[in-house]
Amino acid sequence: MNEATPMVQIRGLSKHFDGVVAVNNVSLDIQRGELFAILGSSGCGKTTLLRMLAGFERPSSGQILIDGVDMTEAPPYERPVNLMFQSYALFPHMSVEGNVGYGLRKEGLPAAQIRERVAEMLALVKLDNLAARKPDKLSGGQQQRVALARALVKRPKLLLLDEPLAALDRKLREHTQFELANLQYQLGTTFVVVTHDQDEAMVLASRIAVMAEGRIAQVGTPAEVYEYPANRHVASFVGNINLIDGVVTDAGAGRATLRCEALNASLSVVCEDAPAAGAALCIAVRPEKITISRAAPEGQDRNVVKGVVRDLGYFGDQSLYRVRLSSGTVLQVSAQNLRRSASLTIEWDDEVYLSWEVASTIPLRS
């Protein structure tokens, strides 16, 4: 198979359940050796899409090709695919070594070959010293690695992971994200991860597909999805953001001026295809792009509004401010705490200026 051919080609894939559309005409290419994330809220269709890739659900229409071969109607056991379940589904009566080698024994491989491949995989996931332990004697992170080793030991062309880190606590989950990404890089196996966790998708994936109501809303690198969201849904789902509606009062030369009644202010935005005067336009600003200060900001090409701090959250590395403007609209601002101090430079009820670069203002489609 040509190395340029995507590992997974999804063409016009749909799935209906009793008249309800779960996946709606999805087309997607996933490249070889890629760690690809399908991100979306509960009920968006991401798990149904994963189950169709695995062969556990039959598409209502469309086509699935894996490594160039049409697998649309193929049963799960005929696909070069393995699925790692969210629950891990480890056999409690088997040791770590027994769990990892289970699939190879079912295939009837020689015992010596099984021992060699299991040992190789346990060393890769750093569990070779725990080979004799039972699952109930392992931590959550160790159980996760056993499930991963069991899925990978059969050397699938494609590994599907359904919310793989959901059962772990926050600190362990953050640590395991990097372990999983590093392991995928070492093996070069194509991984497809389904998750509702935006941070998990951003850390793990080389590319992300954001799903909404059974469709793909946007596909891109984590930076593209975060900094250049395709529409209002993606902007509001991925990360924190301020959404502001306005009406274009002037446009030209790749820029537009908006009158935003919600802010009682006029704002500038960079638009490649600037809409005509009188058109409605939604813009977005990430909280970390906004500078908060007591003094009026200096410098050109910035949007500026004024308000009063109504809420304040201190998180150690950063502080989150909710600033109420004279119009009553509240904007969120995230500021890094760069200096070590037991007191904050801006407090509740302080009158402040909020400013951000015009280029940081994101124009959005509905």
C-alpha positions as CSV (number, residue, x, y, z in Angstrom):
1,M,0.0,0.0,0.0
2,N,1.2,3.5,-0.9
3,E,2.6,5.2,2.2
4,A,0.8,8.4,1.0
5,T,-2.6,6.7,1.3
6,P,-4.4,7.6,4.5
7,M,-4.6,4.8,7.0
8,V,-8.4,5.5,7.5
9,Q,-10.6,6.9,4.8
10,I,-14.2,7.6,5.8
11,R,-16.6,8.6,3.0
12,G,-20.1,9.9,3.5
13,L,-20.6,7.8,6.6
14,S,-24.0,8.0,8.4
15,K,-25.8,6.0,11.1
16,H,-29.4,6.2,12.0
17,F,-31.1,4.6,15.1
18,D,-34.9,4.4,14.8
19,G,-35.0,7.5,12.7
20,V,-32.5,9.4,14.9
21,V,-29.4,10.6,13.1
22,A,-26.3,9.8,15.2
23,V,-23.7,10.3,12.5
24,N,-24.5,12.5,9.6
25,N,-22.6,12.2,6.3
26,V,-19.0,12.3,7.8
27,S,-16.0,12.3,5.5
28,L,-12.6,12.1,7.1
29,D,-9.0,11.1,6.3
30,I,-6.6,9.9,9.1
31,Q,-3.0,9.6,8.2
32,R,-0.6,6.8,8.9
33,G,1.2,7.1,12.2
34,E,-1.1,9.9,13.3
35,L,-2.5,10.4,16.8
36,F,-5.9,11.7,15.9
37,A,-8.6,12.8,18.3
38,I,-12.3,13.0,17.8
39,L,-13.6,15.6,20.3
40,G,-17.2,16.4,21.2
41,S,-19.8,16.6,23.9
42,S,-22.0,13.7,25.0
43,G,-24.4,12.7,22.3
44,C,-22.5,14.3,19.4
45,G,-21.9,10.9,17.6
46,K,-18.2,10.4,18.4
47,T,-18.6,7.0,20.1
48,T,-20.9,5.8,17.3
49,L,-18.3,6.8,14.8
50,L,-15.6,4.9,16.7
51,R,-17.8,1.8,16.9
52,M,-18.4,1.8,13.2
53,L,-14.6,2.0,12.7
54,A,-14.2,-1.0,15.0
55,G,-17.0,-2.9,13.2
56,F,-19.4,-3.0,16.2
57,E,-22.0,-0.9,14.4
58,R,-23.0,-1.2,10.8
59,P,-23.2,2.1,8.9
60,S,-26.6,3.1,7.4
61,S,-24.7,4.5,4.5
62,G,-21.2,5.4,3.4
63,Q,-17.8,3.7,3.3
64,I,-14.9,2.9,5.6
65,L,-11.5,2.0,4.1
66,I,-8.6,0.9,6.4
67,D,-5.2,0.7,4.8
68,G,-6.8,1.0,1.4
69,V,-9.2,-1.9,1.9
70,D,-13.0,-1.5,2.1
71,M,-14.0,-2.6,5.6
72,T,-17.5,-1.2,5.6
73,E,-19.2,-4.6,5.9
74,A,-16.3,-6.5,7.5
75,P,-16.9,-7.9,11.0
76,P,-14.6,-6.8,13.9
77,Y,-12.4,-9.9,13.9
78,E,-11.5,-9.4,10.2
79,R,-10.3,-5.8,10.7
80,P,-6.7,-4.8,11.4
81,V,-8.0,-2.8,14.4
82,N,-8.0,-3.1,18.1
83,L,-10.3,-1.2,20.5
84,M,-9.3,-0.2,24.1
85,F,-12.4,0.3,26.2
86,Q,-12.9,3.0,28.7
87,S,-13.4,0.5,31.5
88,Y,-10.1,-1.4,30.5
89,A,-12.0,-4.7,30.8
90,L,-9.1,-6.6,32.4
91,F,-9.6,-10.2,33.5
92,P,-9.4,-10.1,37.3
93,H,-8.2,-13.8,37.6
94,M,-5.3,-13.3,35.2
95,S,-1.9,-11.7,35.9
96,V,-0.7,-8.7,34.0
97,E,1.3,-11.1,31.8
98,G,-1.8,-13.3,31.2
99,N,-4.0,-10.3,30.3
100,V,-1.5,-8.9,27.8
101,G,-1.0,-12.3,26.1
102,Y,-4.6,-13.3,26.0
103,G,-5.3,-12.2,22.4
104,L,-2.1,-13.9,21.2
105,R,-3.1,-17.2,22.9
106,K,-6.6,-17.0,21.2
107,E,-4.8,-16.7,17.9
108,G,-2.8,-19.8,18.6
109,L,0.7,-18.3,18.4
110,P,3.5,-20.5,19.7
111,A,4.2,-20.1,23.5
112,A,7.8,-18.9,22.9
113,Q,6.6,-16.2,20.5
114,I,3.9,-15.1,23.0
115,R,6.4,-14.8,25.8
116,E,8.7,-12.7,23.6
117,R,6.1,-10.3,22.4
118,V,4.5,-9.9,25.9
119,A,7.9,-9.2,27.4
120,E,8.7,-6.7,24.7
121,M,5.3,-4.9,25.3
122,L,5.5,-4.9,29.1
123,A,9.0,-3.4,28.9
124,L,7.7,-0.7,26.5
125,V,4.9,0.3,29.0
126,K,7.3,0.0,31.9
127,L,5.4,-2.9,33.6
128,D,7.9,-5.7,33.2
129,N,8.5,-5.8,37.0
130,L,4.8,-6.2,37.7
131,A,4.1,-9.1,35.2
132,A,2.9,-11.5,37.9
133,R,0.5,-9.1,39.6
134,K,-3.3,-9.3,39.4
135,P,-5.3,-6.2,38.2
136,D,-6.7,-5.5,41.7
137,K,-3.1,-5.0,43.0
138,L,-2.4,-2.2,40.4
139,S,-3.0,1.5,40.4
140,G,-5.4,3.1,38.0
141,G,-2.5,4.2,35.8
142,Q,-1.0,0.8,35.8
143,Q,-4.3,-0.8,34.8
144,Q,-4.5,1.6,32.0
145,R,-1.1,0.6,30.7
146,V,-2.0,-3.1,30.9
147,A,-5.0,-2.5,28.8
148,L,-2.9,-0.5,26.3
149,A,-0.3,-3.2,26.2
150,R,-3.0,-5.9,25.6
151,A,-4.4,-3.8,22.7
152,L,-1.0,-3.2,21.1
153,V,0.6,-6.6,21.5
154,K,-1.4,-7.9,18.5
155,R,0.2,-5.2,16.4
156,P,-2.9,-3.7,14.9
157,K,-2.6,-1.2,12.1
158,L,-5.1,1.0,13.9
159,L,-5.8,1.4,17.6
160,L,-9.0,2.9,18.8
161,L,-9.2,4.4,22.3
162,D,-12.6,5.3,23.8
163,E,-12.1,7.9,26.6
164,P,-8.8,6.2,27.6
165,L,-7.9,8.4,30.6
166,A,-11.4,9.1,32.0
167,A,-11.0,6.7,34.9
168,L,-7.8,8.4,36.2
169,D,-7.6,11.3,38.7
170,R,-6.5,14.7,37.4
171,K,-2.8,14.6,38.2
172,L,-2.4,11.0,36.9
173,R,-4.4,11.8,33.8
174,E,-2.1,14.8,33.0
175,H,1.0,12.6,33.5
176,T,-0.4,9.7,31.4
177,Q,-1.3,11.9,28.5
178,F,2.4,12.5,27.8
179,E,3.2,8.8,28.3
180,L,0.5,7.8,25.8
181,A,1.7,10.3,23.3
182,N,5.3,9.3,23.6
183,L,4.4,5.6,23.3
184,Q,2.4,6.2,20.1
185,Y,5.4,8.1,18.7
186,Q,7.8,5.2,19.5
187,L,5.5,2.6,17.9
188,G,4.3,4.6,14.9
189,T,0.9,2.9,15.2
190,T,-2.1,5.0,14.1
191,F,-4.2,6.0,17.2
192,V,-7.7,7.4,17.1
193,V,-8.8,8.7,20.5
194,V,-12.4,9.6,21.3
195,T,-12.8,12.1,24.1
196,H,-15.0,14.8,25.5
197,D,-12.0,16.4,27.3
198,Q,-10.6,19.3,25.4
199,D,-7.3,19.4,27.3
200,E,-6.8,15.7,26.7
201,A,-7.3,16.2,22.9
202,M,-5.1,19.2,22.8
203,V,-2.2,17.5,24.6
204,L,-2.5,14.1,22.8
205,A,-3.4,14.7,19.2
206,S,-1.5,15.8,16.2
207,R,-4.9,16.7,14.7
208,I,-8.4,17.0,16.1
209,A,-11.9,16.6,14.6
210,V,-14.5,18.5,16.6
211,M,-18.0,16.9,16.3
212,A,-21.4,18.5,16.8
213,E,-24.8,16.9,16.2
214,G,-23.4,14.0,14.2
215,R,-21.2,16.2,11.9
216,I,-17.6,17.2,11.7
217,A,-17.5,20.9,12.6
218,Q,-13.8,21.4,12.1
219,V,-10.6,19.4,11.5
220,G,-7.2,20.9,12.3
221,T,-4.1,20.9,14.5
222,P,-4.8,21.8,18.2
223,A,-3.4,25.3,17.5
224,E,-5.6,25.7,14.4
225,V,-8.8,24.6,16.2
226,Y,-8.0,26.8,19.3
227,E,-6.7,30.0,17.5
228,Y,-8.8,29.8,14.4
229,P,-12.2,28.1,15.2
230,A,-14.3,27.5,12.2
231,N,-17.6,28.6,13.8
232,R,-19.3,29.7,17.0
233,H,-19.8,26.1,18.2
234,V,-16.1,25.2,18.0
235,A,-15.1,28.5,19.6
236,S,-17.4,28.0,22.6
237,F,-16.6,24.3,23.0
238,V,-12.8,24.4,22.8
239,G,-11.4,26.5,25.7
240,N,-12.8,29.5,27.4
241,I,-13.9,32.4,25.3
242,N,-15.8,35.7,25.2
243,L,-18.5,35.8,22.4
244,I,-19.6,39.2,21.3
245,D,-22.3,40.1,18.7
246,G,-22.0,43.2,16.7
247,V,-23.0,45.0,13.5
248,V,-20.5,46.1,10.9
249,T,-20.3,49.9,10.5
250,D,-17.3,50.0,8.2
251,A,-15.3,47.5,6.2
252,G,-12.4,47.5,3.7
253,A,-8.8,46.4,3.2
254,G,-9.3,43.2,5.2
255,R,-10.6,44.9,8.3
256,A,-14.0,45.7,9.7
257,T,-15.3,48.0,12.4
258,L,-18.2,46.7,14.5
259,R,-20.6,48.5,16.8
260,C,-21.2,46.1,19.8
261,E,-24.1,47.3,21.9
262,A,-23.4,44.5,24.4
263,L,-20.1,46.3,25.2
264,N,-21.3,49.9,24.4
265,A,-18.2,50.2,22.2
266,S,-16.9,50.0,18.7
267,L,-14.3,47.3,18.0
268,S,-11.9,46.5,15.1
269,V,-11.4,43.1,13.6
270,V,-9.2,41.6,10.9
271,C,-11.3,39.9,8.3
272,E,-10.1,38.5,5.0
273,D,-13.6,38.6,3.7
274,A,-15.0,41.6,5.5
275,P,-18.8,41.7,5.4
276,A,-20.6,44.7,4.1
277,A,-21.8,47.5,6.4
278,G,-25.0,46.6,8.2
279,A,-24.2,42.9,8.4
280,A,-24.3,41.1,11.7
281,L,-21.0,39.5,12.8
282,C,-20.1,37.5,15.9
283,I,-16.5,37.9,17.2
284,A,-14.6,36.1,19.9
285,V,-11.7,36.9,22.2
286,R,-9.8,34.4,24.4
287,P,-9.5,35.4,28.0
288,E,-5.7,35.1,28.0
289,K,-5.4,37.5,25.0
290,I,-6.9,40.3,27.1
291,T,-4.7,42.6,29.2
292,I,-6.2,44.0,32.4
293,S,-4.9,47.2,34.0
294,R,-5.9,50.1,36.2
295,A,-4.2,52.6,33.9
296,A,-5.4,53.3,30.4
297,P,-3.4,51.1,28.0
298,E,-0.9,52.6,25.6
299,G,-0.1,51.5,22.1
300,Q,-1.8,51.3,18.7
301,D,-4.1,48.8,17.1
302,R,-5.8,47.6,20.2
303,N,-9.5,47.3,21.2
304,V,-10.2,48.9,24.6
305,V,-13.2,48.7,27.0
306,K,-13.7,49.7,30.6
307,G,-15.4,48.0,33.5
308,V,-15.4,46.9,37.1
309,V,-14.0,43.7,38.6
310,R,-17.0,41.7,39.9
311,D,-15.5,38.3,40.5
312,L,-12.0,37.1,41.0
313,G,-10.6,33.5,41.1
314,Y,-7.0,32.8,42.2
315,F,-5.5,29.6,40.8
316,G,-1.9,30.0,41.7
317,D,-0.3,30.2,38.3
318,Q,-3.1,32.5,37.0
319,S,-6.0,34.6,38.1
320,L,-9.4,34.7,36.4
321,Y,-11.3,38.0,36.5
322,R,-15.0,38.6,35.5
323,V,-15.3,42.2,34.6
324,R,-18.7,43.9,34.3
325,L,-18.9,46.7,31.7
326,S,-21.2,49.7,31.9
327,S,-23.6,47.9,29.5
328,G,-23.9,45.0,32.1
329,T,-22.0,42.6,29.9
330,V,-19.4,40.5,31.7
331,L,-16.0,39.6,30.1
332,Q,-13.6,37.0,31.3
333,V,-9.9,37.8,31.6
334,S,-7.1,35.3,32.4
335,A,-3.9,36.8,33.7
336,Q,-0.7,35.0,34.5
337,N,0.7,35.6,38.0
338,L,4.3,36.2,36.9
339,R,5.6,37.6,40.2
340,R,5.6,35.9,43.6
341,S,3.3,37.8,45.9
342,A,0.7,37.1,48.6
343,S,-1.4,40.1,47.4
344,L,-3.1,40.7,44.0
345,T,-2.4,43.9,42.0
346,I,-6.1,44.1,41.0
347,E,-8.9,43.3,43.5
348,W,-12.7,43.1,43.6
349,D,-14.5,46.3,42.7
350,D,-11.5,47.9,41.0
351,E,-12.2,50.0,38.0
352,V,-10.1,48.5,35.1
353,Y,-9.3,48.8,31.4
354,L,-9.4,45.7,29.2
355,S,-7.5,45.7,26.0
356,W,-6.4,43.3,23.3
357,E,-4.7,43.3,20.0
358,V,-7.0,43.7,17.0
359,A,-5.4,40.6,15.4
360,S,-6.5,38.6,18.5
361,T,-10.2,39.3,17.7
362,I,-11.7,36.2,16.0
363,P,-14.5,36.7,13.4
364,L,-16.9,33.8,13.5
365,R,-19.4,32.2,11.2
366,S,-22.6,31.1,12.9
